[in-house]
Structure formats: structure tokens, C-alpha cells
Amino acid sequence: MSKLEITLRIASRSDLEELIELFDLYRKHYGLKSDDAATKRFLEDRLLHKDSILIVAEDTDTILGFAQLYPTYSSLFLKKDYILNDLYVREGARKKGVGKKLLEEAGAVVRKFGGKGMSLETLPDNRAARKLFESFGFRIHEEFLHYYWSVPSEK
């Protein structure tokens, strides 16, 4: 890929087929198996119910990457907050500013809707992503501990 002419926009249902492919690559990146039917249902639900903000970066007619924000609320600060739950860039488009542009657009969305900020999680060994996040201004939060509870599997 040569110089990219990146445009950013909110995804629509017309992007569904291309997004299924990208989400499949994203999930494989984290060691999960392909499941196009489940991915399609999941993405259709997000787009239909508008319970997330799915930002896409594209060059001409190809989606190069996406960022997905989920709104939540900060009771302490009495403001809306956001979780940057997903960020993915096609392998051939990496290190060309796509991830940075997606983060900038996510930040603009948070500001537009009066959000307090956004949080994210990534694997400790995801060095490239961590470098990108930290250059954008994300910091490891040490004031509060992050806990997670998983529903026990039924046997």
C-alpha cells in the first residue's frame, strides 16, 4: 500500500459484510475461532440498536480498520464515560497512521457527547498497541483496581 487517503466515519449496515471479515481477523488475532454467523448477528445488533459507536477508517472503498466505543457512566463524576472496546487495523495498513486517526476520532466522539474520557484494556505483550495508546495519552490507571467476574460455566 502506498500513501493512504484515510477518511473516517460512523459505520452503517451497508458496511456489514466487510466488517464481518475485519472482525474475524480481529478475533483471530486474539486466538479465537472464526464464526461468521455469530459475528454477523453481533454486529447487526450493535448497528441496529446503536448501543455502540463503530468508527471505520477507509481508503477509497476499503475499510482499513475500526474502533468501537461503548457508552457507560461515571457515577462519581456524574458524566458519560466510554470504553474503547475494540481497535483493529488491517495488517497491510499498520504503521501508516490509521490507528492514530481512529483514536483521534474516538476522542472527538467522546468530546462531542460530553464524555469524561475513555478506558481500554489490552494484553501486556501487545507492545505496538500500548505504544500507540500511551502516545495518545492513555495511562495505566493505578488509583483503582480493575476486577472482573465471569459467569461460571454450567456443566
N, C-alpha and C positions, 0 to 999 in steps of 0.2 A: 504494500500500500504506500502510495506517495503521500503528499500533503493532503490532509483531511479538511474538508469543509463541513465542520460539525454544526448541526442545528439541534436544539433541544426543544422538547415539547412533552406534554402530558399524553400518555398512551391512550388509544381508543380501541374499541372492539375490532376495528379493521386491522390492528396490529397483532391480533391473537395468534395466528399461525407462526409468524416469525418469532414472537415472544415465547411460544412453546419450545421452539428449537433452542433459543438462548437460555431459557430456564433449565432445560435439560442439560446443557453444557455446564451451567452454574451448579446444578445439583451433582453432576458427575465430578466436578472439581472438589466437592466435599465428600466424595466417596459413596454417593447414593446411586441407586439404580434408576434407570430410565423408567418413566411411567407417563407416557404422553396423555393418556386419558385422564389420569388424576391431575396432572399439570394443567390440562385444558380446563377442567372443572374449577380448579383453584383460581386460575387467572380470570376466567369468566366471572366468577363470584366477586373477585376484587373489582373488576371493571364495572360490573352490573350494579353492585351495591355501593360503589365508591367509598369503601371503607379503608382504602389506601390511596396514596398518590404515587402513581407509577410514571416516572420520568424516563424518557428514552432519548438517547443520543443517536443521531443518524448522519450519514454521509450519502448524499443523493437519495437512493431508495433503499439503503441497507441500514438496519438497526445495528449499531456498533456496541451498544451497552445499555444498561438500565440501572436506575436507583429506585428503590421502593421505600416510601415513608409511611409509617402507621401513626396516626394521631393517638395521643393519650393525654393525661392531665397531671399537672403537679398541684396537689392539694396544698402543699406548703407555700408555694409561690402564687397560687390562685391563677394559674395560666395554663394554656395548652402547651404540650410538650410533644416531641416527635421521636420515634425510633427509626433510625436508618437501618432497616432490617436486611436489605439486600442491596448489593452494589456489584455489578459484573460488567466486564468489558471483554469483547471477543479477543482471542489470543493475538490475532494479526493487527489489532488496533491498540494494543497496550503500549505504554510508554510514548504515547502521542498526544497526551493531554485530555483524553476522553474522560478518564476517571476524575480528573480535576474539574473539568467542566460540569460533570454530573454532580459533584459535591457542591460546587458553586450554585448550581440551580436548586439543589435541595436546600441550601442555606437561604436562597432567595424566597423559596416557598415558605419556609419556616417564618421568615420575617414578614412576608405578605399576610400570613394568617395569624400574626401576633404571638407566635410561639416563643417559649422561653429558650429553647435550644433543641438539640437532638443528641441522642445517645446511639451507640452501636456496640456490637461485640464482634470480635474476630479471633481466629486462632493465634496463639502466641507465636507460632512459627511462620505466620503469614507476613513476612518482613516487608515485602513490596507494598502491601496494602497498609500496614502500620505506618510506614514512612509517609505515604500519601496522606493518611488521616492526620498524623501528627503535624505535617507541613500545613494542613488546612486549619489547625488549631485545636484538634481533639487532644485531650489529655486523659491519661489513666486516672480515674476517679478514686481517690483514696479516703475520702471523707466518709463514704457509706460503703458497706459491704453489699455485694450483689449476690443474692441467693436465688435458687431456682428449685421448684418442686415439680417432679414428673408424676403423672398419674401412673400408679402401679399397673403393670400388665396383668391381665386376667389369664389364668391357666386353665 
